[in-house]
Amino acid sequence: MEVFEKVKSLISEQLDVDEEQLDMDTTFEDIDADSLDVVELVMALEEEFNLEISDEEVEKIKTVGDIVSYIENQIS
Amino acid sequence: MTLQGKVAIVTGGSRGIGKEIVLTLAQAGAAVVINYNRETAAAAEVLKKIEEIGGRGLLVQADVTVYAECEKMVKAALDHFGRIDILVNNAGVRRDNLLALMREEDWDLVIDTNLKGMFNCCKAILKPLLKQKSGGRIINISSIAGLTGNSGQANYAAAKGGVIAFTKSLAKELGKRAITVNAIAPGFIETEMTETLPDAVKERVLSHISLERYGKPEEIAEVVLFLAQGAAYITGAVISVDGGLAL
């Protein structure tokens, strides 16, 4: 669950939401994040996990879980 | 020195309006990336002028029609100056002809340079700009032709009109991050680009200019400076600097 914890803390920091509000099924709509917010979040994730997320992948991101599983696949 | 500590990229900065924009921003204290494509000697002259007034500049050769080259230019700017605050999309070409005689390659070159070049540079600068979280200024050089159309310039007018629509769209996308996006629509400015026009055309244009004279590159540069150094509540605007030509 380490990735989930890191992602949660980044989202909370970037988008100013309570970590408690976030689980794997939380959508970005739920936390009032628009697509520009998601782009910025992805930039922070890229830095944190030292990987690159293509624009095509970014478009597919709908939930916190989408991000976590993408990152887990990349770093495993 | 109102732009002290700021970094600007000016595309097509070796000649004409671009050169004047580079010098004006440098004079105001900005570190300026002078982009050029083929005019190596002219670009070096511009850098020399900046250094003579104690300013900071960097020459970056890049063809704005190629995205990878724009990315490289942005990277060079970040490596050298550590940040980017201002992008002036000025690089442009003209290949005038009546549509009946216009070659497909003249359409493509003008659209690729004047319109796609702006897309390439904006896209390349966007993520670094967002990452800085300190707003920014994007200034796109359009043309009066993009507002009114011009016989013999269907390609150029289409590209410059596209610049205006792009500017307004990007202004809407980036407003919430305090990045302003504006366009300037120059009229007839005395540069190498307009020098080659036939005298008959020049005289006809002059007769329509309220201020009864052509514009100077400095008169575009001063509007760029105005937008670059303040103007925090202006975005999505198209500022005509044409002496009244479009009236």
HADDOCK unambig.tbl for C-alpha pairs under 7 A between the chains (distance, minus, plus):
! none
